[in-house]
Amino acid sequence: MRSTSRTRSLRSIAATILTVAAIAGGLAGCGARPLGREYDLHVTNSSTLDVDVRINGASHGVAAAGGSLDLPVAGNGLLPWSLELVSPSGVTLATATVTDGSVGCEGAGGACTTLAARAHLVCGDIVLWSGDMPPPIPPMAPGTGLPCD
């Protein structure tokens, strides 16, 4: 009789440990889930300015004039992200905010959403976007837009 009572007691302890471990594992995943490649950031820069790309106030690279910059999700920290495109003189040209669910694709080949910020300058355009393809951006008349500094 004693071994049966002890067996029940050990089973109860094991069940409690498994329950606590399952709850802790579930809570650990809250707010810290891995982000997919749809959160990779890209900058295309057709302007004559080198533009600093900032995430939450910290520089993550420069999109050179006439060039591009890719920022894989792994190096960008946890969401939310406050994104800025900043000119060499310190002027913020465009901003965007990324939160969980603001970017992504639904299922294989499903509808995708993308985040985009655009700075239209007299000397060209700078577009910040995420995902596999740049968003459709309507053309602007050359020579219009914000001044280049």
N, C-alpha and C positions, 0 to 999 in steps of 0.2 A: 504494500500500500504506500509506503514511504517513497519508493522509487517512482510511482505514478504521480504523486503529488509534486515531486521534484522535477519530473519530466514536464508537467504542465507549467511549472514555474519557469523553467528554462525556455520553454516555447513562448511564454508570455513576454519574457525579457527580450528574446530574439525578435519577436513581432514588434515590440516597442522600438527597438533599435532600428529595424528596417523602416518603420513608419517615419521616425525622426530623420533618417538619412534621405528618404524620398522627399520629404517636405523641404529639407535643407537644400537638396539638389534642385528642386523646383524653384525655390526662392533665389538661388544663386544665378539662375538663368534670367531672372527678371531684370530688364533694363540693360543687360550686358550681352545680348545675343550677338553672334557674329554677323556682320553686314556682308552682303554679297557684292559682286563686281558692279552691280547697278549703282553703287554708291561711290565708285571711282570717279574722281573729278578730272575734267579736261578743260584747258583754256586754249582757244585759238585766237591769235593776235595778228590782225592784218594792219595794225597801226604802226607808226614810226617810233612808238614809245616802248621801253622795257617796263613791264608791269609786274609789281610785287603781288603775289597771291597770298592772302592771309586767312588763316583759319583760327577763329577765336582769338584774334589779335596777334598771333605769332606767324611770322613769315614761313611759308612752306615751299617757296621757290619763286623764280622769276620767269615769266613768259616773255621771251625776247621779242623785240620788234620783228614782225614778219614771221614769227615762229609759233610754236605751241608748247604746252606743258601738260604732262599727265601726272596725276597724284593718286596712286593706288590707295584704296580705303584703309589698308593696314597701317599707314603712317599718320592718319588723320585724327586719332584719338576717339573718345566716345561722343556720341550725339548728345545734345544738339550742337551743330556747327554754325557759327556766324562767319560767313564768307565775305571777303572784301577784295576788290581789285584796286590797287593803289598806284598812282603815278609816281615817277621819280621825285617830284616835288612834294609828295605827301598827300595829294588830293585823292579822296575816295571817289573812284569813277563808277563803281557799281557794287551792290551788295545783294546777298541772298542768305536765307536761313534754311538749314537742312535739319529736319526732325525725323524721328522714326516714322516710316510710312509715307514720307513726302516724295520718295523716289522709289521706283521698283517696277517689276514686271509680274504679271499674274499668269502663272503656269508656263509651260513650254510653248513658245510662240504666241503667248497671250498679249493683251494690250499693255503697253509700257507707258509709264509716265516719266518725265524728265524734269530736272530742275534747270533753269537757265537764268542768267543775268547778262545783260548786254550793256556795253558802253559804246555809244555811237559818237565818234570824235571826228573832227574835221580831217584828221590824218588817218582815219581808218576805224575799223570796228574791233572790239574785243568781246569775246563771248565765253562765258563760263558755263559749263554744262556737265551732266553726269549721265552714265549709262553707256550703251554700245554705239550710239549714233548721235551726232549733234541734232538739236531740235531745228525745225524749220524756222528760219529767221527771215522776215521779209526784208528785201533790199532797201537801203536808204539812198537818197541822192548824194553823190560824191560832193565833198566840200561843205556839207551841212553837219551839224552836231556840236558837241562841246569842243572848246578850244584845246589844242594839244599844248601841254606845258612841260 
